[in-house]
Amino acid sequence: MKFYRYFRSGIACLLMAGCGFLLLPQEALAQEHGKSISIELNKAQPLKDACRISFIVRNDLGAPLQELGIEIVVLDRDGLAQELMVLKTGSLRKGKRRLRQFDLPQTDCGQIGEILINDVSECQADGMTAASCLDVIRPTHKTNIKLGL
């Protein structure tokens, strides 16, 4: 009788462990399969009354991305928050790169120390949520302004 109880509970544990794999969050599955959204801060260009920032966004999710909204915080050289805004990428088919430019009014590019990707406000892709998109974002920068999470 004891053997049956242990055997039965052992099978239950195996079944629960096997079923648990099916319940993994989408972000864990996306990371496990090397899926990502690359966001590169490519350029910061001073304008008369603004700073134009250029991002290259690449969709490596393996599926089309209908929309991505990222909430960014502009930090000055002392790390103090200066501005919070949401930037939208538009649609990106899988493997596609896109340049997006945004003007930061009344901002001196030389005073920006970092751009923080604070959150994902919107992520429209198969099986992905805003949280799972945030987990697969890979920020890089080619300027002296850091882009980070």
C-alpha positions as CSV (number, residue, x, y, z in Angstrom):
1,M,0.0,0.0,0.0
2,K,2.9,2.4,0.8
3,F,4.6,1.6,-2.5
4,Y,1.4,2.5,-4.4
5,R,1.0,5.8,-2.6
6,Y,4.6,6.8,-3.4
7,F,4.3,5.5,-6.9
8,R,1.1,7.5,-7.4
9,S,2.5,10.7,-6.0
10,G,5.7,10.2,-8.1
11,I,3.6,10.0,-11.2
12,A,1.6,13.0,-10.1
13,C,4.9,14.9,-9.7
14,L,6.2,13.9,-13.1
15,L,2.9,14.9,-14.7
16,M,2.9,18.3,-12.9
17,A,6.5,18.9,-13.9
18,G,5.7,18.0,-17.6
19,C,2.6,20.2,-17.6
20,G,4.5,23.0,-15.9
21,F,6.7,23.3,-19.0
22,L,3.5,24.1,-21.0
23,L,2.7,26.8,-18.5
24,L,6.0,28.6,-18.8
25,P,5.6,32.4,-19.3
26,Q,6.0,33.5,-22.9
27,E,9.0,35.6,-22.1
28,A,10.9,32.5,-20.8
29,L,10.0,30.7,-24.0
30,A,11.1,33.7,-26.1
31,Q,14.4,34.0,-24.3
32,E,15.0,30.3,-24.5
33,H,14.6,30.4,-28.3
34,G,16.9,33.5,-28.7
35,K,14.1,35.8,-29.7
36,S,14.7,39.5,-29.2
37,I,13.8,43.1,-30.0
38,S,17.1,45.0,-30.6
39,I,16.9,48.8,-30.0
40,E,20.0,50.8,-30.8
41,L,20.5,54.4,-30.0
42,N,22.2,55.2,-33.3
43,K,22.5,59.0,-33.3
44,A,21.8,62.2,-31.3
45,Q,21.7,65.2,-33.5
46,P,21.6,68.8,-32.1
47,L,18.9,70.9,-33.8
48,K,18.2,74.6,-33.1
49,D,15.7,74.1,-30.3
50,A,15.8,70.3,-29.8
51,C,17.8,67.1,-29.9
52,R,16.9,64.6,-32.5
53,I,17.5,61.0,-31.4
54,S,17.6,58.2,-33.9
55,F,16.9,54.5,-33.0
56,I,17.3,51.4,-35.1
57,V,14.8,48.8,-34.0
58,R,15.1,45.2,-35.2
59,N,12.4,42.5,-34.8
60,D,14.0,39.1,-34.1
61,L,10.9,37.7,-32.5
62,G,10.4,35.2,-35.3
63,A,6.9,36.7,-35.9
64,P,5.6,40.1,-37.1
65,L,5.4,42.9,-34.6
66,Q,2.3,45.1,-35.3
67,E,3.3,47.8,-32.7
68,L,5.8,48.4,-30.0
69,G,5.4,51.3,-27.6
70,I,8.4,52.0,-25.3
71,E,8.3,54.4,-22.4
72,I,11.6,56.2,-22.1
73,V,13.1,58.5,-19.5
74,V,15.7,61.0,-20.5
75,L,18.3,61.4,-17.8
76,D,20.8,64.2,-17.6
77,R,24.5,63.8,-16.9
78,D,23.8,63.7,-13.2
79,G,21.2,60.9,-13.6
80,L,18.2,63.2,-12.9
81,A,15.0,62.5,-14.9
82,Q,14.3,65.3,-17.4
83,E,11.5,63.9,-19.6
84,L,9.3,60.9,-19.8
85,M,7.6,59.9,-23.1
86,V,6.3,56.9,-25.1
87,L,7.8,56.2,-28.5
88,K,6.1,53.9,-31.0
89,T,7.8,51.9,-33.6
90,G,5.0,51.0,-36.0
91,S,4.8,47.6,-37.5
92,L,7.9,45.5,-38.2
93,R,7.9,42.1,-40.0
94,K,10.2,39.4,-38.6
95,G,13.8,40.2,-39.2
96,K,13.1,43.8,-40.3
97,R,15.0,46.8,-39.1
98,R,13.6,50.3,-39.0
99,L,15.0,53.7,-38.3
100,R,12.8,55.9,-36.1
101,Q,13.6,59.5,-35.2
102,F,12.2,61.6,-32.4
103,D,12.8,65.2,-31.5
104,L,13.2,66.1,-27.9
105,P,12.1,69.8,-27.7
106,Q,14.1,72.3,-25.6
107,T,16.8,69.6,-25.0
108,D,20.6,70.0,-25.5
109,C,22.0,66.6,-26.7
110,G,25.2,67.3,-24.8
111,Q,23.3,67.3,-21.5
112,I,21.8,63.9,-22.0
113,G,23.6,61.2,-20.0
114,E,21.3,58.2,-20.6
115,I,18.1,57.2,-22.1
116,L,16.3,54.6,-19.9
117,I,13.8,52.2,-21.4
118,N,11.5,52.4,-18.4
119,D,8.7,50.1,-19.6
120,V,6.9,48.7,-22.6
121,S,3.4,50.3,-22.9
122,E,2.3,48.3,-25.9
123,C,3.4,45.1,-27.6
124,Q,1.3,43.6,-30.4
125,A,2.9,40.4,-31.5
126,D,1.7,36.8,-31.4
127,G,1.8,35.4,-27.9
128,M,3.6,38.4,-26.5
129,T,2.6,40.9,-23.8
130,A,4.1,44.2,-22.8
131,A,6.0,42.4,-20.0
132,S,7.3,39.7,-22.2
133,C,8.4,42.2,-24.8
134,L,10.3,44.2,-22.1
135,D,12.1,40.9,-21.2
136,V,13.4,40.4,-24.7
137,I,14.6,44.0,-25.5
138,R,18.3,44.2,-26.1
139,P,19.4,47.9,-25.9
140,T,22.7,49.1,-27.4
141,H,24.1,52.5,-28.3
142,K,26.5,54.1,-30.8
143,T,26.6,57.5,-29.2
144,N,28.1,58.8,-26.0
145,I,24.5,58.7,-24.6
146,K,23.9,55.3,-23.0
147,L,20.7,53.4,-23.7
148,G,19.7,51.0,-21.0
149,L,17.0,49.1,-19.2
